[in-house]
Amino acid sequence: MPFVARDTLLSAVLEPRRRAILRVLEQSGGLPVGELARNFDVSRPAISQHLSVLKEAGLVEMRSEQGRNRYCVVEARIAEARGAIAALGSDLPGGEPAVVAAQPAGDPSLPPPDLALEQHAAAPPARVFAAAATKAGQAVWIGRAESDAAEGGRFRVDLGGDIAAGTYYAVESPERLAFGWGQEGGGPFGPDTSRVDLYFTPTGDGTLIRLEHRGLPTPAHAPHLASWAHHLPRLAAAAEAARG
């Protein structure tokens, strides 16, 4: 499934009729366009146009069963849309930092995360892990890395002028990657002052990526949420584009 930009998802779901279409499709388990149109007071071509927008955003897909084509929601993309909406709210003045993925922490021995986001990748966990943990993969989705991940080794990535650095706490292919996070160059938010955990869970059509960030000072919540909401889809896209 191709990478879908945050703005594309937002544009698709901010129109009220399209949100109503998504609810009907979810409740019904999927419908042909003709049956779907009977739920609304607009023409079938108008419904088809809305479906085209939703399909382009990856929020619905057409499935063929017993000679019938029906539109169904793509649950992973719905979750991404919820995350995009939450991240947008945190970007606005006065917005409260949000936990995008309202699921329990991936590791119950750790304190609750300050931020948590989830992203679907249409690639197996091993490929997603490789994109997340190798120097070549990190260059695609987050920044120029110093080396491949190694437990106890140094995490260091050039984010485009700022250097994020810390220690690799866990390198458990293909399930988990954890590293310290902070900024080189002095100041109170130095290397290893916070921690990022990435979990890779297989799904029927790929991998659920879950990112948890702990130890962030409150003023850093909103900018980091927006940053991870940008980088996490890039990780999924990098894994989907990789061969193997």
Secondary structure by P-SEA (a helix, b strand, c coil): cccccaaaaaaacccaaaaaaaaaaaaaccccaaaaaaaccccaaaaaaaaaaaaaaccbbbbbcccbbbbbbcaaaaaaaaaaaaaaaaacccccccccccccccccccccccbbbbbbbcccaaaaaaaaccaaaaacccccccccccccbbbbbccccbbbbbbbcccccccbbbbbbbbccccccccccbbbbbbbbbcccbbbbbbbbccccccaaaaaaaaaaacaaaaaaaaaaccc
